[in-house]
Amino acid sequence: MALKIVYPICCGIDVHKTFVVAVIAHTNDEGITEYIRRRFSTFTNNLKELKQWLEYYSCFDVCMESTGKYWIPIYNILEDSCNICLAHPKYVKAIRGKKTDKKDAQWIADLYKHDLVSGSFIPPLKIRQLRDLFRYRMKLSQLQTSEKNRYQNSLTWSNLQIASVVSDVFGKSAQAIITSILDNPDDNLDIPSLMTKNMKATVEELTFATDCDITPEQADKLRVIKAHFDAITFCKNNLEQLITELGQEYEEQQKLVQTVPGFQKPLTALRILSEIGVDMTQFPTAGKLCSWAGVVPANNESAGKKFSTRISKGGQYLKPLLVEVANAVVRSEKHPELRNKYLQLKKRRGHKKAIMAICHQLLVAIYHVLKKSEPYNAELYQRIEYITPDKTITLQEAAKYAQSHGFKVI
């Protein structure tokens, strides 16, 4: 039985850094396919020629593999005129030993004309730009953390134990003390004049902590690290301003997401929108969204045996955000519908699986909030009272608790 031709005229594109190979598969009414091949460079003028070439043959359905970042310029140029299916390379990989650029492009076209390729979710241009800015912001935050660790390493090297008595070595008082030590290493340190009113550490504790032997080389290194940290902070603040201006278009959806527990901060709500978009019709169900984000168990069964069901590696930028929010939500008692579910699952399955279940629940809530354009409603989630193991109750309370769960007390 022959496969059904879904796209009589379609194109498969094999993407490389400096060139692309495009093959148009034209299938006539008798089911015979004719192939038209052409190679284009990845310069903008040649990609525009690719667009005109596709229009000349009335080909408006295109499939290409997502090779690194090289697919982005092609996608940007063809986005307005073609229906593009961006496929993961593992779904369109050709057989080893029979691979050439032309055969790869033809193989992609053959798969796509029968609709055998699953396309990746690609949000609109504005969302993609917002996503790119947020991911760069995350990299800057990681650089900040690295510089903080290097700064603390230099303090430890010089036995400047100020981190043992203050909560943040980059705070106002701590920085004033460290700067005074670096600028005047031989002078007596006037600690009371450098302390702020809300500082919890005493003068005596700070005196012992700042008794150090710092070398000129370590002092210079601390200055360089602090200058780099300040430069990263400056760039990060400018980037956040750009993100806020770009996200004004999605203010309505942002306010809806802010009603979900853990996403009250505007930038956090905007960051989740940059990853999943604002149009939830792209995902048929909430389960599809959660599967795309990699917060559901995988299916791996053969011959009646179930193998590893660990979550997938998808959602490398979305999943850490959900885990961070979930950890904050379950520590708070403001949202018992989430905290109680976490405590119940943690007792049976452990912390990691319980947190992943909360991530799943949060993402489902965001999906319905955006799809229905309604604020988060905690009453839709079943509330079950959870009694911690170390809590003591009376016999009457125990009997009442058992009856509420369907047990007959005798």
N, C-alpha and C positions, 0 to 999 in steps of 0.2 A: 504494500500500500504506500503510495507516494505521499510525501509530506505536503501540506497545504501551503501554497504561496501566499503569504500575507502582504508582502511588499513587492509588487511586480518590478518596480524601479527603485533600487536602493544603492547605496554606496558604502563600501568598506574602506576605512582609512588606516593604514599602518603608520604610526607616528614615530618620528625620530627627532634628534636635536636639530639637524640642519636641513632635513627634507622629510616629505611625507609621500607615501605612495597611495594613490586613490584608484579603486576599481569599482566601476558602475556595473551592477548586475541587472540587465534588462531582460525580463522574462515575457515572452509573447503569450498569446491565447492558447497555444498548443503545448505550453509548458517547457519550451526550449529557451535556455538562458544564453544570452550573448554578453560577453564581458568587454568593457572598454577601460583601458588602463592608461594612467598618466602619472608622471612624477612632478612634484612641485617642491621648490625650496620653501623654507619657513620665514623668508622675508615677507613683510607686509604686502608688498605689491604682488608677489606670487600667490599669497593666500587669497587675495582679492580675485586673482585669476582663477583660483580653485572655485571660488564662489560663483563666478560667471560661467565656468565650465559646467558646474552642476545645474545651474539654471538653464543652460543651453540644451541639456539632455532631459530637462523637466524632472530632475532628481531632487526631491525635497526630504528624503529620509536617509539619514547618515548614521553610521555606527563606527565608532573608533575606540581604541583601548586607551585607558588612562595611564600613559607612560610618564611617570614623574610629574613635572610641571609643564612638560612640553605640549600637552594637549590644550592648555589654557588659551594661548593666542588663537588657535584654530577655532576653539569653541566660541570665543568672543566675536570672531568675524562671521561665523556661520549661524550664530544664535538667532538672529532676526529672520533669516530666510529659510532655515531648515529645521526639521524635527530631529534632534540629535540624541542618540543613545550612547552614553558614555559607559563602556563596559570595563569591568575589572579584568586585568590580563589573564587571570586563571580561568575565566569563562570562555575565552577566545583563543587559548593557546593551541598552536598547531602541533602536529605530531613531530617528534624529534627525528631529524634525518631528512625531512621533507620540507624544510623551512627556507624560504627566501622572502624578500620583501614583497614581491608581487604575489606569491602564494599566500602569504599571511593576510594581505589585504583582500584577496579573493576569498579566503576561508572566512574572514569576518563578514564579507558580503553574503556568502552562502548561508551562514548561520542566521544572519539578520533577516534575510528574505523569508525565512520560515518562522521568524519571531522566536528564535531559540536563545536569545541573549537577554539577560536581565540588565536593565540600565541602572546606573547609580543615581542617587538623588542629588541634583544640582540646583541650588536655590537661585533666585534672580540676582542680577548684577549688583544691586545695592546691598543685598544681604551678603553676597560674596565679599564685597569690599569691607563691610563691617566685620565679617569673620576674619579677614586677613589682618585688620587692625587689632582685633582682640587677641589673636594668636601671637602677634608681635609684642603686644603688651604683656602676655604671659611670659615670653622669653626675657623681657626686661625685668620682670619680677624675679625670675630665676637668677638673672645676673646680680640683682640686688642681694639676694640671699647668699650667693657665692661670695660677694664682696664682704658681707657681714661676717661670714665664717672666716675669711682671711683676716679680717680686722681682729676678730676674737683670737685667732691663732697668734697674731703678733703680740697682742696683750699678754697672752699666756707665756709666750717666749720671754718677755721682759718681766714676768711675774707681777704684772699690774692686775691685781685681783679685784678690780672694780665691778666686774660682772657678778661677783659673789654677793654683793650687797645692794646692787641696783637692778631693776627689772629690765632696763634697756640701756645698753651702752651708747646708743645713738640718741638718747634723750637729751634734753636741754642741759640739765645739771651735770650729767656724766660727761658730755662733750666739753662743757666749760672746764671741768676738772682736768680731763685728758689734754685739752689744748694748752692749759696753763702749765702742765708738766712738760709738754713737748717744747713750748716756747722758752720756758725758764727752768731747765732741769736742775740747776744748782741752787735756786732760791727756795725758801720755805713756802710751802703751799698754804694759802689762806682759804681753807675749806669753807668756813661759815659764810663768807661773802659770795661763794660760788653756788651755794645750795639754794634751791627754790623752797617755797613754803610747804608744798605738798610732798616733799621728799621724805620717805619713811626711814631711810638709813640715818644713823646718828653720826655725829662728828667723829666720835672715837672709832666707829667701824670704818668710816671712810679714810681715817688717818692710817689705820693698819693696812687697809686694802691698797692704798696708794704708795706704800713704802716699797719701791721697786728700784731696779737697776736697768734702765733703758739705754741702749747704745744709740749713737747717732744714726747708724744704718737702719735700725728698727724704727726710729722716730721718723726718718724720711719715708720708709715704707708705709707707715701709718698715714702720713699726709697724702701719699699717692692714692692709697686705697680710699681714703675719705673723699678726695677730690673726684675719683671715678664714681663713687657711690652718689655724690651730689649731682654729677653730670647725668647719671642714669635716672635719678629722681626727676631732674628737670625735663628730660626727654619723655619720661613716662607721664608727667603732668600735661605736657603738650599733646601727647597722644590721646590722653583721656578727654581733652577738650575737643579734639577732632572726632572722637567716637561719639561724644554727646551731641555735637552738631549734626553728624550723619544720622544719629538715631532719633532725631526729632520727628522724622516721618512715621516712625512706628511707636509714637507716644501712647496711643490707645491700647495697643497690644502689650506694651511694656507695663502699663498700669494693671492690666488683667493678670499678668504673670506675677506682679508684686503682691497679689493677694494670696499666692501659694506660700505655705510655710518655708522660711529660709531664703526667700528671694525678695525680701523687702527693699534691699538696696537697688537703686536704679541701674547701676552698672552691671550688677549680677543678673538682673532680669533681662537687660539688653544683651548680655553675653549669651544667655540661653537662646534668645531669639536669633542671634547671629549664627548659631550652630544648626538649629532645626527649622529656621524660617518662620513665617507668620501664616502661611497657607497650609493648613493641616489636611487638605484634600489630597495632598501628595502621598499621604499614608492612609490606606483604606481603613485600618484599625489602629487603636493605641498599641496593640501587640506588635504590629509591623514597625512602628516608631521605636519601641523598646528593643526590638531585635536589631534594627539598624544601629541603635546606640550601643549595643553590646551589653545590655543589662539583664539578659534572660539566659537560661541554660541552653546549651547547644544540643542538637540531636545527633547522636552517634551510635547507631544500632545496626547490627548485622547478625544474621542467622539467629535471631531471637535473643542475642546478647547485647546488653547496653555497655558501651565503653564510656570514656570520659565525657562528662556533660558540663565541663567548665565553660564559663562565659567566653565569648569571642574576644579578639583583640580590637574590635571596632570601637569607634568613639574615643579615640585617643585624646581628644581635647574636651569632649563633652563629659565623658565618664569621670575624670578627676574632679570636675566641677560639681557633679551630682554627689559624689562621695564626700566632698568637702561640706556641702550643704547638709547632707543627711547626717553626718557626724555632729554638726551643730544643732540640728533639730532634735535629735534623740536625747541630747543632754539637757534640753529645756523641757519644762513641764507645761508649757503653753499649749502644746498640741498633743494631748493624750492619745488621739487616734493613731498617731505615728509612733509615739514613745512606747505605748503598750504593745503594739505589734512587734517592735524591735526587741523588747524585753522577752516576749514569748518565744520568738525565733532564736534569739541569742542563747537561750537556755538549752534548746535542742540542737541547733545547727552551728552555733559559734558566731563570733562577732562579724566576720567578713561576709558570710552569707546573709546574715540579718541586715547588715548595712546595704547590701546589694538589693535586697527586697524593698527597703525603704527608698532607694534610688528609683526602682521600678515604679513604686507607688507615686512618687513625686512627679515622674515623667508622665505617667498616665493622667495625673491631675492637670498638668500643664497642657497636655493634648486636648482634654475636654474643655478646659478654660478657654483655649484659643479657638477651638472648633465651634463651641456654642456661644462664645462671646459673653460668658457669664463669670462672675467672680467665684473664687474657691469657696466651697461650702463644706465645712467639716462634718456637718450632720449626715452627709451621704456615706460616711465611713462608720462602720460598726465600732462602737466603743465598748470595750471589755475591761472591767476593772482588773488590774494586775496587782497581786500581792507579792511583795518582795520576800525572798526566802527567810530573811532575818527578822521579819515582822511578826510579832506575837498577836494572836487574836483569842477571844474568848470562845467557849463552846457554842454559845448562842450565835456569834458571828460566823463561826465555821459551819454550823448547820444552815444558816441563811445563805451563805455563799454556795454550799453544795446544792441546796434546793434551787437556786437561781440558775444552776448549770444542769438541771434535769435529774439530779439524784434524789432518791427517796430516802429520807432520814428516818431511822428506826431507833 
